[in-house]
Amino acid sequence: MTSLLDGKPPLDIGITPQEEERIARIEEELREGIGSLASIGAAVSIFGSARSRPEDWEYREARQLARTLSARGITVVTGGGPGVMEAGNLGATEEAGQSVGLNIELPREQLANPYVDIDLDFRYFFTRKFLLIRYAIGFAIFPGGFGTADELFELLTLVQTGKLKQRPIVLVGEDYWRGLYQWLVQQMQDRAFIDGRDLDYLQIVPDADAAAGILLEYYGDDGP
């Protein structure tokens, strides 16, 4: 599998046959994704670690959140892999809800979990993230690593710059997220690198029940 950034940066930045293939693949991923997800209705995207185990707190809470959302007719969308992603898809399946997995091809192959109704595979992170965001009326972010942090900061940037309508971005797990929030205040906000209002987009909650309350309140009985 070739990477978008394989090798040294090219000196000739023209569109080569290899770049034409990449452009075509990107277009194909977007077309297939938009076509497959166009009718899923209101959705919540659940993010979190691929390394979480079924006995871990965040796995159990993501599963419970997905069950609660699915019972209200909200589609659950995840990155389609193991860990927290699997928990979200499992919870949706247990409530006979619609379960979507957007899996990424990695050098250490990440296999899709078995609890998805719509299963799409992506080569490029940015096309996958576009679709993880596009259909969501809100986002639940559980403890995770670099990938989870990347997804969180992409959301914050999109809302801050007006590229995405403001909607709930819920960080689940106070002990895990509180330190990051304090750093954002004490470093970014206090040094005026971000506006104080930028952190209004974030809500930190202790568990799945609190997250569900925020997301369902935004969704309302008849949708947002």
Secondary structure as the mmCIF struct_conf table of DSSP 4:
data_model
#
loop_
_struct_conf.conf_type_id
_struct_conf.id
_struct_conf.beg_label_comp_id
_struct_conf.beg_label_asym_id
_struct_conf.beg_label_seq_id
_struct_conf.end_label_comp_id
_struct_conf.end_label_asym_id
_struct_conf.end_label_seq_id
TURN_TY1_P TURN_TY1_P1 LEU A 4 LEU A 5
BEND BEND1 GLY A 7 LYS A 8
HELX_LH_PP_P HELX_LH_PP_P1 PRO A 9 PRO A 10
BEND BEND2 LEU A 11 LEU A 11
BEND BEND3 GLY A 14 GLY A 14
HELX_RH_AL_P HELX_RH_AL_P1 PRO A 17 LEU A 37
TURN_TY1_P TURN_TY1_P2 ALA A 38 SER A 39
BEND BEND4 ALA A 42 ALA A 42
STRN STRN1 ALA A 43 PHE A 47
TURN_TY1_P TURN_TY1_P3 ALA A 50 ARG A 51
TURN_TY1_P TURN_TY1_P4 PRO A 54 GLU A 55
BEND BEND5 ASP A 56 ASP A 56
HELX_RH_AL_P HELX_RH_AL_P2 TRP A 57 ALA A 71
TURN_TY1_P TURN_TY1_P5 ARG A 72 GLY A 73
HELX_LH_PP_P HELX_LH_PP_P2 ILE A 74 ILE A 74
STRN STRN2 THR A 75 THR A 78
BEND BEND6 GLY A 80 PRO A 82
TURN_TY1_P TURN_TY1_P6 GLY A 83 GLY A 83
HELX_RH_AL_P HELX_RH_AL_P3 VAL A 84 GLU A 94
TURN_TY1_P TURN_TY1_P7 GLU A 95 ALA A 96
STRN STRN3 SER A 99 ILE A 104
BEND BEND7 PRO A 107 ARG A 108
HELX_LH_PP_P HELX_LH_PP_P3 LEU A 111 ASN A 113
BEND BEND8 PRO A 114 PRO A 114
BEND BEND9 ASP A 117 ASP A 117
STRN STRN4 ILE A 118 PHE A 122
BEND BEND10 ARG A 123 ARG A 123
HELX_RH_AL_P HELX_RH_AL_P4 PHE A 125 ARG A 134
TURN_TY1_P TURN_TY1_P8 TYR A 135 TYR A 135
STRN STRN5 ALA A 136 ILE A 141
BEND BEND11 PRO A 143 PRO A 143
HELX_RH_AL_P HELX_RH_AL_P5 PHE A 146 GLN A 160
TURN_TY1_P TURN_TY1_P9 THR A 161 GLY A 162
BEND BEND12 LYS A 163 LEU A 164
STRN STRN6 ILE A 169 VAL A 172
HELX_RH_AL_P HELX_RH_AL_P6 GLU A 174 TRP A 183
HELX_RH_PI_P HELX_RH_PI_P1 LEU A 184 GLN A 189
TURN_TY1_P TURN_TY1_P10 ASP A 190 ALA A 192
BEND BEND13 PHE A 193 ILE A 194
HELX_RH_3T_P HELX_RH_3T_P1 GLY A 196 TYR A 201
STRN STRN7 LEU A 202 VAL A 205
BEND BEND14 PRO A 206 ASP A 207
HELX_RH_AL_P HELX_RH_AL_P7 ALA A 208 TYR A 219
TURN_TY1_P TURN_TY1_P11 ASP A 221 ASP A 222
#
